[in-house]
């Protein structure tokens, strides 16, 4: 477990652990601050972090839309990029779930036994950020400081595919200065669902509206989640309603320290 030293600094539970960061498409193109926060956090905990430059998409957009053949290139690129790492950390329950469930299905469907074997090697080492922190490093207190009122939205894939459980909440509860406010209907979908938001826009907006209403009822300053895709959807609704509530990724809170203030 992580312990605070007498000097007030946090120990290094990740010392000697080499980690590969799978940034994900949405973070790479729209939210690079989230990927940087993951690196800052893991290095603060003593990990050595690599960023394989060959990484691309996990292939989930193809797979979820039924373009299985088109997804195969992403699967092969993923296993090639991360084959040499014991730990692959993903700041997204959605993408971690895709790697751990969809990749094996796609490889079996293609009848590629070599790829199936490679997926079976890499997929179990691929962990959503909160899983890695709690289960591998054994920490809940990561030395973070964030003096704000926040509420947490557990995204569907984090809950139902990756099954992160209460790990993100335990991490948030240990953040100094942070007030964690309960969110009504927390386990209900926000309505994003990737292409669902495009194909069923009215339903998507209605579902997102419910989540925004519950968020406003908490009095939180920030809405936090582990997936920037969901936060993009909810952030747009929060912004258009001029609520003043800001979406923020879990990694950015955990990377924040008193020195940053």
N, C-alpha and C positions, 0 to 999 in steps of 0.2 A: 504494500500500500504506500501511497505517497505520504510523506510526513513533512511538516514544517520544521526547519532547523531553528536553532536558537537565534540566528541572525535574521529570521523572518523570510528567508528564501526557501523555495520549494526544492525538494530533492529530485533526483533524476531516475525515475523508474524505467525510463526507456534507454538508459545507457547501454551501448553495445548492440542495440536493435536497429537493423537497417530496414527502412520502410520505403515502399514505392507509393507515390501519390497518383491516384487516378482522378484527375480534376473534374471530368465530365464535360460534355459539350456546352451546356448552358453556363457553367462557371467559366469556362475558357473564353467564351465569346461575349458574355454579358456581365458576369460577376467575378472577375479575377481577384477581387478583394477577399472572396471566400477562400479560394485556393491559397492565397498568400497567408490568410489567417490559420489555415491548417498547418502550413509549414512552420509558421511562427510558434504555434502551440506545441507541435510535436518536437521541434528542436528545443524549446524551453524545457520539455520533459526529458530531454537527453537523447532522443532518437536521431539517427542519421537519415535524412529524407532525400530520396532520388525522384526525379521527374523524367521517366522515359519519354524521349521526344517522339517516338514512333506511335504513341497512343492516339487513338481517335475516339469514335463513338462506341458505346456498348452495343448498339444495334437495336435498342428498344423501340425507337420510332418505326423502324421497318417491321419488327416482329409484331408489335401491337396492331399494326395495320394490315397484317397478313402477307407482307412481302418477305417471306421466309428465305427465298434464294438470295435476295438482295442483302439480307442481314448477315450472310455467311462471311463476307469479307471482314466485317467488324469483329466477328467472333474470332476468326483466325488472327487478326491483328492484335486483339486483346491478349490471347494466350502467348503469342510471340513476344509481345512487349513486356509481359509481367512474369514470364516463366521462371526467371532467375531470382525471384523475391519470395521470402518467407511470409511477408505481410504486405498486402495491398490495401490502402486506406481510401475510402470513398466518402466524400461529404454529401451523400445522397442515398437515402433508403431505396429510392426508385431504381437507380442505376446498379446499386449493390444487389438488389433483388433480381434484376435482369441477368446479371452475371451468374448468380447462384442458381437460377431456375431456368431461364430461357436458353442460355448457351448450351446446356446439356440436351435440351429438347431439339434444338436446331442441329446439333452435331449428330444425334441419333437419326433424325429425319433424313439427313444427307447421307447416311450410311457410311460416314467417315470414322472408322474405328480409331485411327491415329488422333484425329481431332477430339473425339470423345475422351480418349485417355488424357490428352493435354488439358481439356476442360476439367476433368475430374481432379487433376493435380492443382490447378490454379484457383478454381472457384471457391473451395473451402478456405483458402487463405485470404479471400477478398472480404473485407469487413467494412460496414458502415462506421463512421467516425466514433459514435458513442459506444458501439460494441468494442472497438479496438481499445479505447481508453479504459473502459470498465473491465472487460474480460481479459485482455492481453496485458495491459500495463497495470491493471489492478488499482486504478485511481478513480476517485470521484471529485476530490478537491485538486484542481489543476492550477491553483494559484491565481485564479481570475478575480477581477474586481470590476463590477458594473453597477453603479448606483442608480438603478432605474426600476420602475415597475414594468414587469413583463408577464405575458401569458403565452403558453406553449400550445401550438397546434401539432398533434402527432399525425403525420401524413399517412395515407392509406398503405402505401407499400412498406413504410417503416414498421407499421403495426402488423399488417396481415401477411406480408411476404418475408421480410427480414426478421420480424418479431423482436424489435428492440426493447419492447416492454417499457419499464420505468427508467431505463438507463439515462435518457436525456434529462428527465426530471431530477434524478439524483445528482447529476452534474450541475444543473442549474441551482438546485438547493444549496450547493456548497459554494456558490459564487458570492464573495463578500460584497455587501452593499445592495444586492439584488433582492427585490420583493417579487416573489412568484405568485401570481394570481390564478385561481382555478378558472378554466374555460368551460362553460356549459356546452354540452354536445360536442365535446372535444374529439371523440372518435368518429364523428360524422365526416364524410368526404367534403372537401372544399369546393368540388365541382370542376376542378381543372382536368385531370385525367388525360393529359396529352391531347390527342386528336378528338377526344370527347368534347372538349371546349369549342372546337371548330365545328364539329358535326351537329352538336346539340347546344348551340350557343345560349338559347333562352333558358334551358334547364341549368346549364353551367352557371350562368349569372345569378339565377335564383338561389342555387345552392351556396354560391359564394356570398350572396347577400345575407343568408342566414349566419354564416360563419363570421362575417363582419359585424353583424348585430350583436352576436354573443361576445365578440372581442370588445366592442365598445362598452358593453355592460360591465366588463371587468374594471374599467378605468385604467387600463395599461397604457404605457407610453410606447411599448414595442410589442409586436407580434413575432414570436420566434418559432422557427421550424428547422428541420434538418434537410429540407429540399427547396432549392430556390425556384424550381418550376412552380410549386404550389404558392410560394411567396410572390411570384410574379403575378399570378392570377389575383390573389388577395390584395397585394399591394396596389394593383391597378384600381380595384374597387375602393380601397381605403383612400387612395389619392383623389379619385373622382368625386368622392363624397366630402373631401376636404376635412377628414377626421383628425389629422395631425398624428395619427398612430403610424409608426414606421415599421415596416417588415425588416427582419434581421435574421441571418443564418446563425444557427447554434455555434458554429465554429468561431464566428466573429465575437460573440460574447465570451467564449472560453479563452480566446486569445488576448482579450483585453485585460490590462493590469492597471494598478494605481499609477504607475509611471507614465501611462499613456494619457492620463487625465490632466 
